[in-house]
Amino acid sequence: MSSTASEGPLRGLPPVLRSAWGIAQNTTKGPKPRWSLDQILNTAVALGDGHGVEAITMSRVAKTLGGGTMSMYRYVQSREDLLVLAADAALGRPPRLDAEQSWRTRTHAWVTAMRDTYRSHPWLSSLPITGEALMPSYVRWMEAGLGCLEDSELPGGEAVTVLTLLWTYVRSDAELGAGLAESLPESARTAPEVNAYLAERLRVADRHDEFPRLRAILESENPADAGESFDDTDFALAIDVILDGVEARRR
């Protein structure tokens, strides 16, 4: 029987998915591997954290590890695969959540932990979403999220939709937050400071008073937001709105 036929369900599994799950290729040819895949991916993640996604290349990872670019192809087939594997490594494992807490508290903690991960690795949100939906970290986070929503009594398919919505928001929030932080002055960090800054700019630009509703919102003061950063305020509100929808649906 051929090796391909004997693989059964593994037949046709992409190399990048095999690598991610630690499914070894059946080969003993060539010299002993110089590095482990974990070493390569840890190096790639560190390069992304320090210098952005552009730094995660076959040549730069190899150089950082003290080798040549060609030696990388023994572990990873292409830069695209390297990015997929590095993103999976950066995403890591979800936290252990307290099973005694309510489904809503656990879900909020799940989302917050994911947001912290994206903030720790800003380049993650700049990567396109690939067609491989079964990368280990993705599966682990989704499994943990389903555990959080289990007591909400949502059907499984609807729970997946809610988690996908939350995950999509986390990604876009991380990307938007990074861009907004670069465009704002150092004096605009809390919600009232950011609103005051934007209101002043809009007053100058809106010469014909075309946007009175938006200006009124930006010029209003909410004491509860005084100590919070602008993106923290928006993030908490968005998650609460989504979970309020889950509450309403389960009723």
N, C-alpha and C positions, 0 to 999 in steps of 0.2 A: 504494500500500500504506500502511495506517495505521501510525503510529509504534508503537502497542501491538503490532500483529502482527509488525512487524519486529524487536522486541526478543528474540524467540525465548525462550531459557532465562531471560531476565531478567523475563519477564512474570509479574506477581504478586509480585515481590520487594518486601517491605515497605520503606517509605521509610527506616526506621531502619537497615536492613541496607545499603541503597544508600549512605547517608551514611557508615556505618562503613567500607565498602570503597572509598569515594571514587568511586562510580559517579554521575556528575553527572546531575541532572535536566535534561531538554531544555527549558530555558527561558532566554530572554534579556530577559524583560520586567522592568520596574522599574529603580530606580537601582542603581548599582554597590554591591555588598555592602560594608558598613561594617567587618565583621570577617571573619576566617576561622573555619572550624569548629574548627580547632586552638586558636585563641585562646579560643573559648567553652569548649571542653572542658578546657583547662589551667586556666581560671578556675574551672570547676565542681569540678575535682579539688582545687584549692587551698582552696576554700571547704569542701569535705568534710573535708579533712585538718585544717583549722583549727577548724572549728565543728561537725562532724558532718553526717550525711546530711540532716538537716532544713534545713541552709543551702543545699543545692543546689536552688534554685528558679529558675524563669524570671526572676522579678523581681529576685532578688538577683544573679544572674549579670549581667543587663543593667545593673543599677545599678553593679556593680563595674567594668564595662567603660565606664561613662559614657553609657549609652543608656537607652531606654525599653523596657518589657516587650514591647510589641507588635513591636518590631523583631526580637525573638528568634524569632518564628514564621516568619521567612524561612529560618531555618537548622534549627530543630527544631520538630516538630509539637506536642509536649506535654512536660510535666515527666517523664512516664514514659519517653519516648524520650530525654530529656536524661540521666536516671539511667542508662539502659542504655548510652548512648554514653560517659558519664563513667566508668562502671565499666570499660568496655573500654579506655579511655585509661589508667586507673590501673593496670590489670593489665599493660599494656605487652607487651614482648617477653621471651621466656625467654632466659636467658644462653647463650652458646656454651659447650658442654661438651667436655672433652678426649676425643676419639674413641679414644685409646689406653688409657683407663681401662676397668675392668670395667663390665659393664652395671649391676651393683649400686651401684658407686660413683657412676656417672653418674646413676642414678635417685635416689639419696640427695641428690645435689647439686641435681637438678631440684626435688625436694620442698622442700628447704631454701630455695632461691631463691624458690619460690612463697610459702613461709611469710614470708620477709622482705618480700615485696611486700604481703601482707595486713597485716603489722605496720606497714608504712609508711603504709598507707591503712586504718585500723581500720574505717571506715564500710563498706568493701566487704563484710564478712561479715554486715552487717545488712540487705543488700539481698536481696529474694527472687530465686530463680533464675528467669529468664524462659524463655519457650518458644523463644527464638531461640538455637539451638545453634551457629550458624555465624558468630558474631561473630569478627572477625579475631584478637583476642588469644587467645580460646578455641582457635581452630583452630591458631594458632602454638604454643601451649603443649602441646596434645595431639600435634601433629606431633613436637615436640621430645621429648616423653615416649615416644612410640612408637619414636623413634630410640634412646632410652636402653634400652628393653626388647628391642630387636631381637635382641641376642645371647643373650637368655634363652630363646629358642626357643619362647616362648608363642605360640599362634595369635593372629592379629590381634584377634579378638573378645575373647579373654581378656585380652589386653594392655590394651585399652580399658577393660575392667571394672576391672582393677587400678589404672589411672591415675585412673579416676573415684572409686574407693575412697580413694585417696591424696588427691585433690583435695577430696573431701568431708570427710576428716579435717582437712585444713589449714584449711578454712573454719570448722568447728566448734571446732577448737583455738584459732583466733584469737578467736572470739566468747567461748568459755569463759574464755580467758586474760584478756581484757579485763574480764570480769565478776568473775573471781576476784581480780584485782589491786585492784579497787575495794573489795572486802570484807575484804582482809587488811591488817593493820597494817604500817607501814614496817619493823618488826623481823622480819617473816616474808617472806623473799625466796628463800633457798636451800631445797632440798628438806627437809633436816633441820629447819630453822626452821618451815617450813609444817606439817610433820607434827607437830612438838611443839605448835604452836599449836592445831591441830585436835584432837590427842589430849587436851589439857587441857580444851578445851570439851566434848568427848565424855564425859570423865570426870565432868564436872559434870552433863551432861544424862542420861547413862545410869545412872540411879539403881538399876536392877534388873539390871545387868550382862547386858543382852540382846545386846550386840554385841562379844563377846570377841575374835572373829577380826579384826575391823576395828581394834579398839583395839590389838591386838598388832602389827599392821602399822604403824600410826601411831607406836607407841612404840618400834619397832625402829630401830636406827641402821645406816646403810650409809655407811662412810667414803668410798666412791667417789663419792657424791653430794654430798659436803660443799661443794664449790666451785661446784656447778651450781645454776641457778635451778630452781624447782619445775617450771615448764612445760617447760624444756629437757630435764629428765630424762625426763618422761613422753613428750614428743614423740619423742625418739630411740628409746625403747623401742617405742613404737607402730609407728614406721616399720620398725624391725628385725623386729618380729613379722610384719608384712605381707610384707616381702621374704623372710623365712624361709619363708613359705608359698609364695612364688613358687619359691624354691630347691627345696622339697620337691616341688612340682608338676612342675617340669621334669625331676626325677629319676624 
